[in-house]
Amino acid sequence: MTQDSLFDPHPESPGPGDSPAMELATLSRSAAGCTNCRLSLTRSNVVFGEGNPEAGLFVIGEGPGAEEDAQARPFVGRSGQLLDRILLAIGFERSDVYIGNIVKCRPPENRNPLSDEIESCKPFLMQQLEIVKPKVVLLLGRVAANTILGNTLSLSAMRGRIIRWNQFDCVVTYHPAALLRNPNWKRPCWEDVQMLRAHYDKVCLKG
C-alpha cells in the first residue's frame, strides 16, 4: 500500500451505501498490509480495533501490548480485563462500544510510540472515528489524549471535564495499565467514567 492510498478517505473504495461494518472491514484490510513505519518490522499482528461499528462510545488507548499483538485484538491482557470491568460498572458491555488504539502495531518493549509512528498510523484512527461516528470518545492515558486533542497537557489538566474536539465530546482518564501500577488512581478514574456516563445519557436524550 502506498502512502497516498493510506491518506485516501477510503483506501479500497467501498461502494456507496456500504454499512459501517463493511467500511471498517475494508479499512482493516488496508491496515493489515501497512508498512509505513518501523513498527511493521517487529509486529506479530496488526491490532486494528473491534466492537460495535455503530457504537455510541469509542474507547482509544495508546497501542497494543504483548497479548494484543499475539491475539490481534485490543485490550485483551490484564489492562483489558480491567477496562472491561470499568465499562461494565457504568453499564457498557464490551460489545456495546468500539475499541481502538493510536497505533495499530506494538511498539517494542511496550515503549511509547514515537511521533513519526503516530503520524503514520493516525489516518487509520481518524477514519475509524469518521465511520463509527460515536457520541462520546474515552481517551485512556496521556499519549492517547495528547495525540487526539493535539496538545502537550498533563493528564491531570485534561481530566474531569468534557472536551469538545472536532465533532466529538471527549473524556480523558487514566489508562488501565496505569491503574494496575497505582491503585490510588482508581477513585479519580471512577469519577471520570461516571461523568462520561452521565454526559452520554444526556447526549442520547437529545437524540
N, C-alpha and C positions, 0 to 999 in steps of 0.2 A: 504493500500500500504506500502511495506517495504522500509526501507532506501535504500537497494540495488536496488530496482526497480526504485526509483527516479533518481538514477545516471546512470541507463541504458540509452543509447542514444535514444532508442525508447521504453518507458515503456510497451506499449501494442503491440509492434512488428508489425508496419504497414508492409504490403506486399511490395515486390519490385515493383517499378514503381508507388507507390502512389503519388498523387499530393500534392503540399504544403498545399492546403486546407485540404486534408484528414489527412495529418500528424499533422497539427495543431489541428484538431478536436480530434485526438487520444490523443495528449498531453494534451489537455484541459480536457478530461475525467479523466486523471490521476491526474491533478491538483485539480479537483473538490473533490477528495477524500483524499487529502493530510492532514495529521495530524502531520507533522514533527516538528512543532514549536508551541509555545503558542498562536500565533495569530489565530490558528484554533479554539480556545476555545471561542473567542469573536466575530468572524466574523458573518455577516449575509449571505454573499455570497463570493465565490472566484471570484476575478476580473482577469480573465485570460489574456485578451487583445483582440483586434479586429482590423479589417481593411483588406486591400488587402494582401492576403497571398504571393503575389509576388511583394510587394512594393519596390520601389527604395529608399524610405525614411522610416526609423524605428525611432519612437519617444519613448524615455524612460523617465518616471518620477520616483518619489520616491515610492509612494504607494497610494492605494485608500483612498479617504476621505469618509465622511458620505453618500453623494449622490451616489458615485460609489459603496460603499458597499451595498446600498439599491437596486441599479439597476443592479449590476453585470456587469458594463461597465466602462471602464477607462475614466477619464476626461469628466464627464458629468455635473459637478457643475459649479460654476462661473469661476473657473480657466479653465475648459474645454471649456467653451464658448469663453474665451479669446484665448485659444490655437487655436480653430477653426478659429478665425479671423486672427491670426498671420499666420497660414498656408495659408489661402485664399489670404492674402496680397502678398505672394510670389508664388502664382499660384498652390497651392495644395488644392484640396478638401479633406475633412476628409477621404472619401472613397478611396483616392489615396494612403494613407500611412498606415502603421501598427503602432498601439499604444499599449504600454505595460508599466509595472512598475517593479521596482526592486523586490518588494514583492507583492504577489497576494492577500493578506488579509490586511484589515485595521488595522493599529496599534491603540490601544485605545487612545482616545482624540487627534488623529492625531499627536502623538509624532513621532519622528524619529524612523525608525526600528532599532532594536538592531543588533549587529554584528552576533550573532548566528541565528537570524531570517533571515538576509540577506543570510548567508551561506546556510541555509536550502532551501531557495527559489531560489537562484541564478541558479541552474541547469535548472530550467524551462525556464528562460530567455535566457540562453545560447543556449538551444535547439531551442527556437523560432528564435533567430538570425540565427542559422545554417539552419533552414528550409526556412526562408524568403529570406536570402541572399541579404540584402539591399546594395545599393551603398553607402549610407551615413546614419550615425546614429546621431540623435539630442538628446543630453543629457540635461535634464531640471533640473537644480539645482545641488548643491554641492554633495548631497548624491548620486544621480544617477551617477554623473561624477566620484567621488572618488571610487565608487564601481566598475564601469566598467573599469576605467583606472588604478585601483589598486594603487592609491596614496592618499596623505593627503593634497594636494594643495588647496589653496583658489580658489574660483570661478574666481576671477579676474586674477589669474595666469594661468587659463586654457582657458579663453575666447579669442576671437579674432584671432584664428588660427585653421588650420586643424590639428587634432591629429590622427596619424595612430595608431590603436590598432588592433592587430591580422591582419585580412584581411580587416578591416573596416576603413573608414575615418569618424572621429567623430568631431562634433561641439558642444561646450558647451555654454549654455546660461542660463539666469535666468528662474526659474520655474514660470509659470503664476501666481501662488498664491503669489509669492514674488512681482511680478509686480503690483498686486492689492493692496498690502500693501505699496509699494513705487513706484509711477508712474514715478519718476525720472529715474528709470532703464529701462523704455520703449525705450528710444533712443538707448542705447547700445545694447539692445535686438534686435532692428530693424537692427542695423548694423550687428549683428551676423547672423541673418537669411538671410539677403541679401548676405552675404558672402557664407552661405550654398547654396543658390540658384545658385549662380554663379559657385561654385565648382560642384554642382550636374549636371548642364548643361554641364560643361567641361568633367566630367566623362562619361556622357551619349554620348557625341560626340565621345569619344574614343571607345565606344561600350562595 
